[in-house]
Amino acid sequence: MITQARFLILVLIILIGSSAHSQVQVNGYGNLVATHSDFNGLYEGWYDNEVDYIGASQVAVNLTYQIDEQFSSVVQFLSSGRRNFDASIRLAHLNWKPSDSFLVRIGKIRLPVFLHSDYQEVGILYPWSRLPTEIYYGNPFSTMTGVSANYYLNVSDESRIMLQIYGGGGRQELVEKSSQVPEGLPSTMGNNVLTGDLNNVLGLVAGYSSQNLNLRASLAQGSFVASSRFTNDPNLSPNGQGGFTESSTLFGLELANLQFFNAAAKFDDSRFIFMAEFAKLINIRGGEEEKIIEGAYLTAGYYASDFLIHATAARAYHGELASLLGSQDRASLGINYFYSSDLVFKIDYSNISTNSSVGSQYIKRQVLSTDRTVHVGDFSVNFSF
C-alpha cells in the first residue's frame, strides 16, 4: 500500500511523463457517494443512520502503455474510502492482441463473472449509485491473478459473438464496520476485515453484443478459504483506565468446491434501458449441493433529454450457511442527470426488507426486531477523465 500523498505525487509524475511519451495513455474514473439509511444498525456491513461519504467513494487512475502493435500493458491504481483512501494496485496485466479476433490478458485481471464485471467500480457506466447488492455484494471478488483468452467472431458489421476462458486465483479483503462501537469512540475503530482466498478458478463466458443488445452467460468453479477478524464486537471492553482495550476474534470458512452461474441481458437504445441479471453460487460437499446465494434483479429506465429515470426490483435468497440464512427484497427508484459524457449526478431511493428474524447477510441488527425494513438513500457524483 502507498499513502494518499505519495499516490497523488505518483499520478502527477505519470501525467507529466505521459505527455512526453505518446504511447502512454492516462485515464480514470471516480465515484463520490453519500449514503444514508434509517436503520439503527449496519446495512451491507457499513451504512447506518448517519450520512456516510466513505463506503462507496473511490478514485482510480489507469495507465495503458502500447508496447507495439500487438502488446500493451495496463496498470490501475485505486484509492478507496474503505481503505482510508490509501492507494493500491487494482489491476496490472499484459495484453496480447495478435488480431481483432483474439485477445489474451495475463497478470492481475478482472474476474469476469457478472454483466458489469469489466467496469464494476466505474459508476458512470451503470444507472445506480451502487450496484445491486443482491448479486454483487454476495461475491466480493472482482479481480484475480491469472490468464484469460477472448475470441471474437463478427456476425455482422454491428454484432459479434464473444467466447472467453480464464483461470487463476487471488486474495481480496472486504472491510466492514463493527456493529457495536462504544460511545465516544470513532465508528471506524476496529473495522471487521474478511480476507478471502479464491483458488483454482476456471471459468467460461459466452456473449453476444450488438448496437443495442448485450446477452451474456458465465460458468466458473474454484475453491474458497476465508478468515474474518472481528474487532469492537462485543469484545471491546473498558480497560479500567478511562479507555478501551481492543481485542479480536477469528472466524474461518472453507468451501472446497464452489460453482458459480450467471446469466444477464441488457438493452439500451438511448431511449429505453432494460437490464436483467441472475446469479447462483453453490458449494458441493459430499456429493450434495449447498446453495450459498441466489439472486436476481430487473431494471427498467427511460431517457428524457439529459435525464434517466429508472426502477429496479431485486431479490436474494440465502442458503444453508448459517451466516447467510434468509432472503432480501429490494424496490428502488432513481434519477440520473447527465451533465456531460464524463459527469453524471445520481439520486437513488431503496426500500429493502428481509424475512429472516436475525436479518440477512446485508442487514445486521444490534437488537432483534420485528421491523425488518430499511430505507436507503444515495446521492453520487460519478465522473471519468
Sequence and secondary structure as in RCSB ss.txt:
>XXXX:A:sequence
MITQARFLILVLIILIGSSAHSQVQVNGYGNLVATHSDFNGLYEGWYDNEVDYIGASQVAVNLTYQIDEQFSSVV
QFLSSGRRNFDASIRLAHLNWKPSDSFLVRIGKIRLPVFLHSDYQEVGILYPWSRLPTEIYYGNPFSTMTGVSAN
YYLNVSDESRIMLQIYGGGGRQELVEKSSQVPEGLPSTMGNNVLTGDLNNVLGLVAGYSSQNLNLRASLAQGSFV
ASSRFTNDPNLSPNGQGGFTESSTLFGLELANLQFFNAAAKFDDSRFIFMAEFAKLINIRGGEEEKIIEGAYLTA
GYYASDFLIHATAARAYHGELASLLGSQDRASLGINYFYSSDLVFKIDYSNISTNSSVGSQYIKRQVLSTDRTVH
VGDFSVNFSF
>XXXX:A:secstr
 B HHHHHHHHHHHHHHHTT TTEEEEEEEEEEEEEES SEEETTTB SS BSSTT EEEEEEEEE SSSEEEEE
EEEEEGGGTT EEEEEEEEEEEEETTEEEEEEEEE   STTGGGTT GGGSSSSS  HHHHTT    EEEEEEEE
EEEESSSS EEEEEEEEEEEEEEEEE  S   TTS TTTT EEEEEEEEEEEEEEEEEE SSEEEEEEEEEEEEE
EEEEEESSS  EE SSSSEE  EEEEEEEEEEEEEEEEEEEEE SSEEEEEEEEEEEEEETTEEEEEEEEEEEEE
EEEETTEEEEEEEEEEEE SSGGG SEEEEEEEEEEEEEETTEEEEEEEEEEEE  TT  SSEEESS  S  EEE
EEEEEEEEE 
